[in-house]
Amino acid sequence: MKSVLQKIIYYINPFNLFRRDDSPDVYLRMMHGINKISFLLFLITIIVLIIRRI
């Protein structure tokens, strides 16, 4: 469970959002970028849903 929380904190950190991955594989870097975008959209959606409920 601690590992999951560390990943969430890593994705929320704005300094890590635009940092380039050091992986030499282009497809792996693209996958990580898409994962960051989808995670941020998920968080924004959850925030909007919570605000609408209030």
C-alpha atoms as an extended CHARMM CRD file, in Angstrom:
* protein
*
        54  EXT
         1         1  MET       CA              0.0000000000        0.0000000000        0.0000000000  PROA      1               0.0000000000
         2         2  LYS       CA              2.8910000000        2.3320000000        0.7160000000  PROA      2               0.0000000000
         3         3  SER       CA              4.1480000000        1.8910000000       -2.8310000000  PROA      3               0.0000000000
         4         4  VAL       CA              0.7780000000        2.9620000000       -4.2700000000  PROA      4               0.0000000000
         5         5  LEU       CA              0.7490000000        6.1190000000       -2.1590000000  PROA      5               0.0000000000
         6         6  GLN       CA              4.3020000000        6.9220000000       -3.2350000000  PROA      6               0.0000000000
         7         7  LYS       CA              3.2760000000        6.6240000000       -6.9040000000  PROA      7               0.0000000000
         8         8  ILE       CA              0.2880000000        8.9170000000       -6.3530000000  PROA      8               0.0000000000
         9         9  ILE       CA              2.4630000000       11.5220000000       -4.6600000000  PROA      9               0.0000000000
        10        10  TYR       CA              5.0070000000       11.1850000000       -7.4810000000  PROA      10              0.0000000000
        11        11  TYR       CA              2.3300000000       11.8360000000      -10.1280000000  PROA      11              0.0000000000
        12        12  ILE       CA              0.8190000000       14.7850000000       -8.2300000000  PROA      12              0.0000000000
        13        13  ASN       CA              4.1750000000       16.5410000000       -7.8920000000  PROA      13              0.0000000000
        14        14  PRO       CA              4.2690000000       19.2010000000      -10.6580000000  PROA      14              0.0000000000
        15        15  PHE       CA              8.0620000000       18.9530000000      -10.9450000000  PROA      15              0.0000000000
        16        16  ASN       CA              7.7660000000       15.3100000000      -11.9940000000  PROA      16              0.0000000000
        17        17  LEU       CA              4.9330000000       15.9910000000      -14.4150000000  PROA      17              0.0000000000
        18        18  PHE       CA              7.0880000000       17.6640000000      -17.0640000000  PROA      18              0.0000000000
        19        19  ARG       CA             10.3510000000       15.9030000000      -16.2580000000  PROA      19              0.0000000000
        20        20  ARG       CA             11.6510000000       13.7340000000      -19.0520000000  PROA      20              0.0000000000
        21        21  ASP       CA             12.0620000000       10.0240000000      -18.3410000000  PROA      21              0.0000000000
        22        22  ASP       CA             15.5810000000        8.6580000000      -18.7310000000  PROA      22              0.0000000000
        23        23  SER       CA             14.4140000000        5.4850000000      -20.4440000000  PROA      23              0.0000000000
        24        24  PRO       CA             16.0320000000        4.8930000000      -23.8400000000  PROA      24              0.0000000000
        25        25  ASP       CA             12.8690000000        3.2250000000      -25.1540000000  PROA      25              0.0000000000
        26        26  VAL       CA             10.6200000000        5.7500000000      -26.9190000000  PROA      26              0.0000000000
        27        27  TYR       CA              7.4720000000        3.6870000000      -26.4540000000  PROA      27              0.0000000000
        28        28  LEU       CA              8.0550000000        3.3610000000      -22.7220000000  PROA      28              0.0000000000
        29        29  ARG       CA              8.4610000000        7.1370000000      -22.3920000000  PROA      29              0.0000000000
        30        30  MET       CA              5.2500000000        7.6860000000      -24.3570000000  PROA      30              0.0000000000
        31        31  MET       CA              3.4150000000        5.2020000000      -22.1460000000  PROA      31              0.0000000000
        32        32  HSD       CA              4.5890000000        7.0100000000      -19.0040000000  PROA      32              0.0000000000
        33        33  GLY       CA              3.4920000000       10.3440000000      -20.4640000000  PROA      33              0.0000000000
        34        34  ILE       CA              0.0420000000        9.0130000000      -21.3240000000  PROA      34              0.0000000000
        35        35  ASN       CA             -0.2510000000        7.4990000000      -17.8340000000  PROA      35              0.0000000000
        36        36  LYS       CA              0.5410000000       10.8810000000      -16.2600000000  PROA      36              0.0000000000
        37        37  ILE       CA             -2.0590000000       12.6400000000      -18.4200000000  PROA      37              0.0000000000
        38        38  SER       CA             -4.7550000000       10.0610000000      -17.6890000000  PROA      38              0.0000000000
        39        39  PHE       CA             -4.0200000000       10.1640000000      -13.9510000000  PROA      39              0.0000000000
        40        40  LEU       CA             -4.3220000000       13.9540000000      -13.8910000000  PROA      40              0.0000000000
        41        41  LEU       CA             -7.6050000000       13.8170000000      -15.8100000000  PROA      41              0.0000000000
        42        42  PHE       CA             -8.8760000000       11.2450000000      -13.3360000000  PROA      42              0.0000000000
        43        43  LEU       CA             -7.9930000000       13.4880000000      -10.3880000000  PROA      43              0.0000000000
        44        44  ILE       CA             -9.6330000000       16.5070000000      -12.0350000000  PROA      44              0.0000000000
        45        45  THR       CA            -12.7750000000       14.4700000000      -12.6840000000  PROA      45              0.0000000000
        46        46  ILE       CA            -12.9440000000       13.2770000000       -9.0750000000  PROA      46              0.0000000000
        47        47  ILE       CA            -12.5360000000       16.8610000000       -7.8480000000  PROA      47              0.0000000000
        48        48  VAL       CA            -15.3160000000       18.0870000000      -10.1640000000  PROA      48              0.0000000000
        49        49  LEU       CA            -17.6430000000       15.2950000000       -8.9980000000  PROA      49              0.0000000000
        50        50  ILE       CA            -16.9690000000       16.1080000000       -5.3540000000  PROA      50              0.0000000000
        51        51  ILE       CA            -17.6140000000       19.8160000000       -5.9570000000  PROA      51              0.0000000000
        52        52  ARG       CA            -20.9020000000       19.0420000000       -7.7370000000  PROA      52              0.0000000000
        53        53  ARG       CA            -22.0540000000       16.8610000000       -4.8400000000  PROA      53              0.0000000000
        54        54  ILE       CA            -21.4100000000       19.6930000000       -2.3920000000  PROA      54              0.0000000000
